[in-house]
Amino acid sequence: MSRWFRHYAGMMRDEKLVRVAIKSKQPVERVLWIWGAILESAAEIDEHGRYDLDAAEVAYFLRADEADVDAVLVALADAGRVAEGSVVKWGDRQFSSDRSKERVAAHRQRKRSSQDTGNGEQRDGNDGVTLQERHRNSPETETETYIPLANANGRDVIDPEKVMFDSGVALITSCGKSESQARSWLGKAKRDHGAELVITMIGRAKREGAPDPIAFMEGGFRAKARASPAPVVGL
């Protein structure tokens, strides 16, 4: 039987998963699917983050090569997300308050106690759990590793421009260009097309092993422009 687990806010824009995609030369959406499947498996097995994932089965489901799935798994391990068949820091993010047996036991104990807690707390009617107790059980460590969607309370946010320059400079300089040339071209590409599209083109150039990544990406920009519908005027 499937069971619920904590899903961290920001997973869909997790910078480390973007890096995993770049390193494994796989689409980000494929990396996200595999990472989600790992988390689901760990929740279902419920043994301190241990998961069981068949690369061949995943490859069939995603209509991908098994080598591509293996590349993602290796990159996830290199990124510190998994180790020795387990999700790293799983226990830090899956709190004991989430476990049904422990909730039932705690509830029965509270029912045997007086309804008056004696310290001014009020029960909220949800299995006798006080609002203060529920607050204390909330995650406190999730954002130590994962990057959130919004810049709330001074936390960092993902910087697409940094991702673009880090991956783009590495790709372009590996083909003989200087770092200054790479940064200059990337800056112009960002101005004309936006960082997200540039990141997409960088990923395509990596996956296809383009010998001249700049020419490859410029061709991709032209193809996308031709495919975009012309704006309707006069309305």
C-alpha positions in Angstrom: 0.0 0.0 0.0 1.4 3.4 -0.9 2.0 5.9 1.8 2.5 9.7 2.0 5.9 11.3 2.4 7.1 14.9 2.7 7.7 16.6 -0.7 10.0 19.6 -0.4 8.9 22.9 -1.9 11.3 23.9 -4.7 12.0 20.5 -6.1 10.9 21.4 -9.6 13.5 24.2 -9.7 16.1 22.5 -7.5 19.5 23.8 -8.7 21.3 20.6 -7.8 18.9 18.6 -10.0 19.7 21.0 -12.8 23.4 20.3 -12.3 22.6 16.6 -12.3 20.8 17.0 -15.6 23.8 18.9 -17.1 26.3 16.4 -15.8 24.4 13.3 -16.9 23.5 15.0 -20.3 19.8 14.2 -19.7 16.7 16.4 -19.8 15.8 18.1 -16.5 12.3 16.6 -16.6 13.8 13.1 -16.8 16.0 13.7 -13.8 13.0 15.0 -11.9 11.0 11.9 -12.7 13.8 9.6 -11.6 14.3 11.6 -8.4 10.6 11.5 -7.6 10.5 7.7 -8.2 13.4 7.3 -5.8 11.6 9.3 -3.1 8.4 7.3 -3.7 10.3 4.0 -3.4 12.0 5.1 -0.2 8.6 6.1 1.3 7.0 2.7 0.3 9.9 0.6 1.7 10.0 2.8 4.8 13.5 1.7 5.9 15.5 4.8 6.7 15.6 6.0 3.1 16.4 2.7 1.4 15.0 2.6 -2.2 14.7 0.0 -4.9 14.9 1.2 -8.5 15.3 -1.0 -11.5 17.1 1.0 -14.2 15.8 -1.2 -17.0 12.2 -0.8 -15.8 12.6 3.0 -15.5 14.2 3.1 -19.0 11.2 1.2 -20.5 8.7 3.5 -18.7 10.4 6.7 -19.9 11.2 5.2 -23.4 14.9 6.0 -22.7 18.1 4.0 -22.9 19.1 2.2 -19.7 22.5 3.9 -20.0 20.8 7.3 -19.7 19.0 6.2 -16.5 22.3 4.9 -15.1 24.0 8.3 -15.9 21.3 10.1 -13.9 21.7 7.7 -10.9 25.5 8.2 -11.0 25.1 12.0 -11.1 22.6 11.9 -8.2 25.2 10.0 -6.2 27.9 12.5 -7.1 25.6 15.3 -6.1 25.1 13.8 -2.6 21.5 13.0 -3.0 21.8 9.2 -2.8 24.4 6.8 -1.4 24.6 3.0 -1.1 21.0 2.5 -2.2 19.5 5.1 0.2 18.3 8.7 0.0 20.8 10.9 1.9 19.3 12.6 5.0 16.0 10.9 4.5 15.4 10.7 8.3 16.0 14.5 8.7 13.1 15.3 6.4 10.6 12.5 7.2 9.6 13.2 10.8 8.3 10.7 13.3 5.0 12.7 13.5 4.3 11.5 10.0 4.2 7.8 11.0 0.6 6.6 11.5 1.5 4.0 14.2 3.2 6.6 16.3 0.4 9.1 15.8 -2.1 6.5 17.0 -0.1 5.6 20.1 0.4 9.3 20.9 -3.3 9.9 20.5 -4.3 7.1 22.8 -1.8 8.4 25.4 -3.3 11.8 25.2 -6.9 10.4 25.6 -5.8 8.8 28.8 -4.5 12.1 30.0 -6.7 15.0 31.1 -8.2 17.1 28.3 -6.8 20.1 30.1 -3.1 20.2 29.3 -2.4 22.4 32.3 -0.1 24.8 30.5 -2.5 27.0 28.6 -2.4 25.0 25.3 -5.7 24.4 23.5 -6.5 21.4 21.4 -7.5 21.9 17.8 -9.7 18.9 17.4 -7.3 17.1 15.0 -6.7 13.8 16.9 -6.1 15.9 20.1 -2.9 17.4 18.7 -2.3 20.9 19.9 -1.4 23.7 17.5 1.9 24.2 19.3 2.7 20.5 19.0 2.0 20.5 15.3 4.2 23.6 14.9 7.0 21.8 16.8 6.8 18.8 14.4 7.2 21.0 11.3 10.3 20.5 9.2 13.3 22.6 10.2 16.0 21.2 8.0 14.5 20.9 4.5 15.9 24.2 3.3 19.4 23.5 4.5 20.2 21.5 1.3 17.3 22.3 -1.1 16.8 25.7 -2.7 13.3 27.1 -2.3 11.2 28.7 -5.0 10.9 32.2 -3.4 13.3 34.4 -1.5 11.5 34.2 1.8 13.1 35.1 5.1 16.4 35.9 3.4 16.9 32.4 1.9 18.7 32.0 -1.4 16.9 31.4 -4.6 17.9 29.7 -7.8 19.8 32.0 -10.2 19.2 30.9 -13.8 21.9 33.3 -15.0 24.5 31.6 -12.8 23.4 28.2 -14.0 23.6 29.4 -17.6 27.1 30.9 -17.2 28.5 28.0 -15.2 27.4 25.3 -17.7 27.8 27.5 -20.8 31.4 28.6 -20.0 32.4 25.0 -19.3 30.9 23.8 -22.5 32.3 26.5 -24.8 35.8 26.6 -23.3 36.0 22.8 -23.7 35.9 23.4 -27.5 38.7 25.9 -27.7 37.2 29.3 -26.9 38.5 31.5 -24.1 36.5 32.2 -21.0 36.1 35.8 -22.0 34.8 34.8 -25.4 32.4 32.4 -23.8 31.0 34.9 -21.3 30.7 37.5 -24.0 28.6 35.2 -26.3 26.5 34.0 -23.4 25.7 37.5 -22.3 24.5 38.4 -25.8 22.5 35.2 -26.1 20.8 35.9 -22.7 20.0 39.4 -23.8 18.4 38.2 -27.1 16.8 35.0 -26.0 16.6 34.8 -22.2 18.6 32.6 -19.8 16.1 29.7 -19.7 16.2 29.2 -23.5 20.0 29.5 -23.5 20.2 26.8 -20.7 17.9 24.6 -22.9 20.2 25.0 -25.9 23.3 24.3 -23.8 21.7 21.0 -22.7 20.9 20.1 -26.3 24.5 20.9 -27.4 25.9 18.7 -24.6 23.6 15.8 -25.4 24.3 15.8 -29.1 28.1 16.4 -28.6 28.2 19.4 -30.8 31.8 20.1 -32.0 31.0 23.8 -32.3 28.5 24.5 -29.5 28.1 28.2 -30.4 27.2 27.5 -34.0 24.9 24.7 -32.8 23.0 26.9 -30.3 22.7 29.8 -32.8 21.1 27.3 -35.2 18.8 26.3 -32.5 17.8 29.9 -31.8 17.1 30.5 -35.6 15.0 27.3 -35.8 12.9 28.3 -32.8 12.4 31.8 -34.2 11.2 30.3 -37.5 8.8 27.9 -35.7 7.3 30.7 -33.5 4.0 32.1 -34.9 4.2 35.6 -36.3 2.5 38.2 -34.0 -1.0 39.3 -35.0 -1.2 43.1 -35.6 -4.1 45.4 -36.2 -6.4 44.0 -33.5 
